[in-house]
Structures are given as structure tokens and as C-alpha cells.
């Protein structure tokens, strides 16, 4: 039969051996494991700190770029305003020049028309005078001689030219 008696010294020795084994395992394995866990925690903390610093740097860089973009947009808008203003000035100059040219052309045309009118009036007066002389000549053909006729034509021509 099997002896099931409890032997206290054996239990104490087994318990002591177990505790010593646990302490050895703790120092040998768990201390190394604990150090590795601490190193891993430090690495994670350093990585998080580095990521936060990079995030801050990225945010600063983003803010700088946004300021630069805003400055560029302001300059761009100013250039557009200047170009628009310059375009309006050029347009107004062209319109003013066109009006001046049209005015000059109108004046020249009026002068030419006045000259043509005067020329036509002189021609009409001469024509009327010649017609009048022709009619008078036919009426009094026999009573006036050639010298008197020439004198009458010259007098009428001078009168027409004066008017």
C-alpha cells in the first residue's frame, strides 16, 4: 500500500526549494524580462515624444506655408488690381485718342465741305451769269457790239466773284 502520510520536514524543504527557485527565476528571467519591458516602454515613450515634436514642427511648417500662401495670394490680388487698373487706363487713353481723332477728322471734313461748297457756289454763279448773258445776248443780239458784250461779262464775273 502507498504511504500517504504527511511529512512536515519534506513539505518545508519542497516549499523552500520552490521559493528559492522562484526567486532565482525572478532574478534570472523576470529581471531581464523586466529590463526589456522597461527598455521597450522607454522606446515607445521616446517614439511618442519624437512624434509629438515632429507634429509640432509640421504644424509650425504648415502655419509658415499658410502665411506664405496668404502673402502670395495678397500679392496676386494686388497684381490683378494693378493690371485691371492699368487696363482701364489704357482703355480710357484709347477711347480719348479715338475721340480726338474723330474730332479732327470731323473738323477736316467740315473744312473740305466748306471749300467744296464755296467752289460749287462760284461755279454756279458763273454758270448762272453765263446763262444770263446767253439769254440777254439772244434778246439783244443785234443792238450790242462785241466790246460791250465782253465788258458786261467781265462786270458780271467780278460781281459773282465778290459775292
C-alpha positions in Angstrom: 0.0 0.0 0.0 1.0 3.6 -0.5 2.0 5.6 2.3 0.0 8.8 2.4 1.4 10.3 5.5 2.3 13.9 5.5 5.9 14.5 6.3 6.3 18.1 7.5 10.0 18.4 7.0 9.7 17.2 3.4 6.9 19.7 2.7 9.0 22.5 4.2 12.0 21.5 2.1 9.9 21.4 -1.0 8.3 24.7 -0.2 11.8 26.3 0.5 13.1 24.8 -2.7 10.1 26.2 -4.6 10.6 29.7 -3.1 14.3 29.7 -3.8 13.6 28.5 -7.4 11.0 31.3 -7.8 13.5 33.9 -6.5 16.1 32.6 -8.9 13.7 32.6 -11.8 12.7 36.1 -10.8 16.2 37.4 -10.8 17.4 35.5 -13.8 14.4 35.6 -16.1 12.0 38.2 -14.9 14.7 40.8 -14.1 15.9 40.5 -17.7 12.3 40.5 -18.9 11.6 43.5 -16.7 14.6 45.3 -18.2 13.4 44.5 -21.7 9.9 45.7 -20.8 11.4 48.9 -19.4 13.6 49.4 -22.5 10.5 48.8 -24.7 8.5 51.3 -22.6 11.3 53.9 -22.9 11.5 53.3 -26.7 7.7 53.8 -27.0 7.9 56.9 -24.9 10.8 58.3 -27.0 8.9 57.5 -30.2 5.8 59.2 -28.9 7.9 62.3 -27.8 9.6 62.3 -31.2 6.2 62.1 -33.0 4.8 64.9 -30.9 7.9 67.1 -31.7 7.5 66.2 -35.4 3.8 67.1 -35.1 4.7 70.4 -33.6 7.3 71.0 -36.3 4.8 70.0 -39.0 2.2 72.4 -37.5 4.8 75.2 -37.5 5.7 74.4 -41.0 2.1 74.3 -42.0 1.5 77.7 -40.4 4.5 79.1 -42.2 3.3 77.7 -45.5 -0.2 79.1 -44.9 1.3 82.5 -44.2 3.4 82.3 -47.3 0.3 81.3 -49.3 -1.7 84.1 -47.8 1.1 86.6 -48.7 1.3 85.2 -52.2 -2.4 85.4 -52.6 -2.4 89.1 -51.4 0.4 89.9 -53.9 -1.5 88.1 -56.6 -4.7 90.0 -55.8 -2.7 93.3 -55.8 -1.2 92.4 -59.2 -4.6 91.7 -60.5 -5.9 95.0 -59.2 -2.9 96.8 -60.7 -3.4 95.0 -64.1 -7.1 95.8 -64.1 -6.4 99.5 -63.2 -3.7 99.7 -65.9 -6.1 98.0 -68.4 -8.8 100.6 -67.6 -6.3 103.4 -68.0 -5.2 102.1 -71.4 -8.8 101.6 -72.4 -9.6 105.2 -71.4 -6.5 106.5 -73.2 -7.5 104.6 -76.4 -11.1 106.0 -76.2 -9.8 109.5 -75.6 -7.4 109.2 -78.6 -10.2 107.8 -80.8 -12.4 110.7 -79.8 -9.7 113.2 -80.6 -9.0 111.6 -83.9 -12.8 111.5 -84.7 -13.0 115.2 -83.8 -10.0 116.1 -86.0 -11.5 114.0 -88.9 -14.8 115.8 -88.4 -13.1 119.2 -88.5 -11.1 118.3 -91.6 -14.3 117.0 -93.2 -16.1 120.2 -92.4 -13.3 122.3 -93.8 -13.3 120.2 -97.0 -17.1 120.5 -97.3 -16.9 124.3 -96.8 -14.2 124.5 -99.5 -16.3 122.3 -101.8 -19.4 124.4 -101.1 -17.6 127.6 -101.9 -16.2 126.1 -105.1 -19.7 124.9 -106.1 -21.2 128.3 -105.3 -18.6 130.0 -107.5 -19.2 127.6 -110.3 -23.0 128.0 -110.0 -22.7 131.8 -110.1 -20.5 131.7 -113.2 -23.0 129.3 -114.8 -25.9 131.5 -113.9 -24.0 134.5 -115.2 -23.2 132.7 -118.4 -26.8 131.6 -118.8 -28.0 135.2 -118.1 -25.6 136.5 -120.6 -26.6 133.9 -123.2 -30.3 134.8 -122.7 -29.5 138.5 -122.8 -27.3 138.0 -125.8 -30.1 136.3 -127.7 -32.5 139.0 -126.7 -30.4 142.0 -127.6 -28.0 140.3 -130.0 -28.2 142.9 -132.6 -28.1 146.1 -130.6 -24.8 145.4 -128.6 -21.4 145.0 -130.2 -18.7 142.6 -129.2 -16.8 145.0 -126.9 -19.8 145.9 -124.9 -20.7 142.3 -124.5 -17.2 141.4 -123.2 -17.4 144.3 -120.7 -20.8 143.2 -119.4 -19.4 139.6 -119.0 -16.3 140.9 -117.1 -18.5 143.1 -114.8 -20.9 140.2 -114.0 -17.9 137.8 -113.4 -16.4 140.3 -111.0 -19.6 140.7 -109.1 -20.1 137.0 -108.8 -16.5 136.6 -107.5 -17.1 139.3 -104.9 -20.2 137.6 -103.6 
